[in-house]
């Protein structure tokens, strides 16, 4: 994998994570347990979507600079291949709305369904605690665009982590019912956390250039952070066992297809529409 294609795949994954998790959290709009938390979660969703847009804009610029042959082979989406054949420059909307599921590179954790409040909190906490470490390292990237996005994102991620960790404690150290639901959510989602630290070819390529980092090196810090919150929340730490993976390489759960069907419906039904 050459340097630009690795950078493109890496940037797309960060954008896809934000888009898919932002969509999932946005599903709570109007359905939160109380008005204050409904608004808080909706604002967090917008933070993820805003970061995704910045990353998609950068990914589109990287893609448009590739040789035609590389462009044609990068995505399987017929709609994007058509634009490449017509020598049309793509933009962030094309990347969000015209790619098919197997062209998405988000980790499997973020596409898992909301289920209940505890499940949503656990999913956010695992991802937020990872992001707090990841974006701190990415802000040191030799790629100035990614470093700038990471630095801006850190301010948002700090709030996200505070919110999700406080809810972990609130539910875990609450009633018997809230404790049981929180523990069940943690146990079920734990198997999706390993992929956060899995290095694929794109990760290795950008790390070698100083753009990215060794994700495995973040895991001890992440586990220490998670453990400290779980202790306060009186939650049991799951044992490390088999972990799900594949999202970074385009292999997803059935849930992503349903997300994209809803997310992309209007653009697919009325191609090229702008507002």
C-alpha positions in Angstrom: 0.0 0.0 0.0 1.5 3.3 -1.1 1.7 6.3 1.3 -1.3 8.3 -0.1 -3.6 5.3 -0.3 -2.7 4.4 3.3 -3.3 8.0 4.4 -6.7 8.0 2.6 -7.8 4.7 4.2 -6.7 5.9 7.6 -8.5 9.3 7.3 -11.6 7.6 6.0 -11.7 5.2 9.0 -11.5 8.1 11.5 -14.3 9.9 9.5 -16.4 6.7 9.3 -16.1 6.2 13.1 -17.4 9.7 13.7 -20.3 9.4 11.1 -21.6 6.1 12.3 -21.4 6.8 16.0 -22.8 10.2 15.4 -25.7 8.6 13.6 -26.2 6.1 16.4 -26.3 8.7 19.1 -28.6 10.9 17.0 -31.1 8.1 17.2 -31.7 9.1 20.8 -32.9 12.6 19.8 -36.4 12.9 21.3 -36.1 9.6 23.1 -33.6 10.4 25.9 -34.6 9.5 29.5 -34.8 13.2 30.5 -34.7 16.4 28.4 -31.2 17.5 29.6 -29.6 14.2 28.6 -31.5 14.1 25.3 -30.0 17.5 24.4 -26.5 16.4 25.7 -26.4 13.3 23.6 -27.7 15.1 20.5 -24.9 17.7 20.9 -22.4 14.9 21.3 -23.7 13.4 18.1 -23.2 16.7 16.3 -19.6 16.8 17.6 -18.9 13.4 16.0 -20.6 14.5 12.8 -18.6 17.7 12.6 -15.3 15.9 13.0 -16.4 13.4 10.4 -17.1 16.2 7.9 -13.6 17.7 8.4 -12.0 14.4 7.9 -14.2 13.6 4.8 -13.1 16.9 3.3 -9.5 16.0 3.8 -10.1 12.4 2.5 -11.8 13.8 -0.6 -8.8 16.1 -1.3 -6.4 13.1 -0.9 -8.6 10.9 -3.2 -8.9 13.6 -5.9 -5.1 13.8 -6.0 -4.6 10.1 -6.7 -3.8 8.8 -10.2 -6.9 7.8 -12.1 -6.1 4.1 -12.0 -5.8 4.2 -8.2 -9.1 6.1 -7.9 -10.9 3.5 -10.0 -9.7 0.7 -7.9 -10.1 2.2 -4.4 -13.9 2.0 -4.0 -16.3 -0.6 -5.2 -19.2 1.8 -5.2 -20.7 2.1 -8.7 -21.8 5.7 -8.0 -18.2 6.8 -7.1 -16.7 4.8 -10.0 -19.0 6.7 -12.3 -17.8 10.0 -11.0 -14.2 8.8 -11.4 -14.9 7.8 -15.0 -16.4 11.2 -15.7 -13.4 12.9 -14.1 -15.6 14.6 -11.6 -14.0 15.6 -8.3 -15.7 14.0 -5.3 -16.5 15.8 -2.1 -17.4 14.9 1.5 -21.0 14.3 0.7 -20.0 11.7 -1.9 -17.9 9.8 0.7 -20.7 9.8 3.2 -23.7 9.1 0.9 -22.4 7.1 -2.1 -20.2 4.4 -0.7 -21.5 1.0 0.0 -21.1 -0.9 3.3 -17.9 -2.8 2.3 -16.2 0.5 1.5 -16.7 1.7 5.1 -13.8 1.3 7.5 -15.3 2.1 10.9 -14.6 -0.1 13.8 -17.4 -2.6 14.7 -18.0 -1.0 18.1 -19.6 2.2 16.8 -22.2 0.4 14.7 -23.6 -1.6 17.5 -27.3 -0.7 18.3 -28.3 1.5 21.1 -30.5 -1.1 22.8 -31.0 0.7 26.2 -29.4 3.6 28.0 -26.8 1.5 29.8 -25.7 -0.1 26.5 -25.4 3.4 24.9 -23.4 4.6 27.8 -21.0 1.6 27.8 -20.4 2.0 24.0 -19.7 5.7 24.4 -17.4 5.2 27.4 -15.2 2.6 25.7 -14.9 4.7 22.6 -14.5 8.1 24.4 -11.8 6.7 26.7 -9.9 5.5 23.6 -10.4 8.8 21.8 -9.0 10.7 24.7 -5.7 8.9 24.3 -5.8 8.6 20.5 -6.4 12.3 19.6 -3.8 13.4 22.1 -1.2 11.3 20.2 -2.7 12.3 16.8 -2.2 16.0 17.6 1.5 15.3 17.4 1.1 13.9 13.8 3.5 15.0 11.0 0.4 15.5 8.9 -0.7 19.1 9.9 -4.3 18.7 8.7 -4.8 15.6 10.9 -2.9 17.2 13.8 -5.2 20.3 13.6 -8.4 18.2 13.5 -7.1 16.1 16.5 -6.3 19.2 18.5 -9.8 20.6 18.0 -11.3 17.2 18.7 -9.6 16.9 22.1 -11.7 19.7 23.5 -14.9 17.8 22.5 -13.6 14.4 23.5 -12.7 15.7 27.0 -16.4 16.5 27.5 -17.6 13.2 25.9 -15.4 11.2 28.3 -16.6 13.1 31.3 -20.2 12.6 30.4 -19.9 8.8 29.6 -17.7 8.0 32.7 -20.0 9.9 35.0 -23.0 7.9 33.7 -21.0 4.7 34.1 -20.6 5.5 37.8 -24.2 6.7 38.1 -25.6 3.5 36.7 -23.1 1.1 38.1 -23.3 2.4 41.6 -27.0 3.1 41.5 -29.8 0.6 41.9 -29.6 -3.1 41.6 -31.4 -2.8 38.2 -29.1 -0.1 36.8 -26.0 -2.0 38.0 -27.2 -5.2 36.4 -28.0 -3.5 33.1 -24.6 -1.7 33.1 -22.7 -4.8 33.8 -24.5 -6.7 31.0 -23.8 -3.9 28.5 -20.1 -3.9 29.5 -19.8 -7.6 29.2 -21.4 -7.7 25.8 -19.5 -4.8 24.3 -16.1 -5.7 25.7 -15.4 -8.1 22.8 -15.6 -5.1 20.4 -12.9 -3.1 22.2 -9.9 -5.1 20.9 -10.3 -3.8 17.4 -9.6 -0.2 18.6 -6.0 -1.3 19.2 -5.6 -3.6 16.2 -3.1 -2.5 13.5 -4.0 -3.1 9.9 -1.8 -2.3 6.9 -3.0 1.4 6.8 -2.2 1.8 10.5 1.3 0.4 10.1 2.0 2.5 7.0 1.0 5.9 8.6 2.7 5.0 11.8 5.9 4.4 9.9 5.6 7.9 8.4 5.0 9.6 11.8 1.4 10.4 10.8 -0.2 7.8 13.0 0.9 5.8 16.0 1.3 2.3 17.4 -2.3 1.7 18.6 -1.2 -1.3 20.7 0.9 1.0 22.9 -2.3 2.9 23.9 -4.0 -0.2 25.3 -2.3 -0.3 28.8 -3.2 3.4 29.3 -6.8 2.8 28.1 -7.2 -0.2 30.4 -5.9 1.8 33.4 -8.4 4.5 32.6 -11.3 2.1 32.2 -10.3 0.2 35.4 -10.3 3.4 37.5 -13.8 4.3 36.4 -15.1 0.7 36.8 -13.8 0.6 40.4 -15.7 3.8 41.2 -18.8 2.4 39.5 -18.4 -1.0 41.3 -18.4 -2.7 38.0 -16.4 -6.0 37.3 -13.8 -5.9 34.6 -14.5 -8.5 31.9 -11.8 -11.0 31.1 -9.8 -10.6 27.9 -10.8 -13.3 25.4 -11.6 -13.5 21.7 -12.2 -10.1 20.1 -14.3 -9.1 17.1 -12.5 -7.4 14.2 -12.9 -6.7 10.5 -14.5 -3.3 10.4 -11.2 -1.6 9.6 -11.0 -3.8 6.5 -14.6 -3.4 5.4 -16.1 -6.5 7.0 -19.1 -5.4 9.1 -22.0 -6.6 11.2 -25.5 -6.6 9.7 -26.2 -3.4 11.6 -24.2 -1.2 9.3 -26.5 -1.9 6.3 -29.5 -0.7 8.2 -27.7 2.5 9.3 -26.7 3.3 5.7 -30.1 2.5 4.3 -31.5 5.2 6.5 -28.6 7.6 6.3 -28.2 7.5 2.5 -31.9 7.2 1.5 -32.6 10.8 0.4 -29.3 11.1 -1.6 -29.9 7.7 -3.3 -33.5 8.5 -4.1 -32.7 12.0 -5.4 -29.1 11.9 -6.7 -27.2 15.1 -6.7 -29.6 17.1 -4.7 -28.2 19.9 -2.5 -29.7 22.0 0.2 
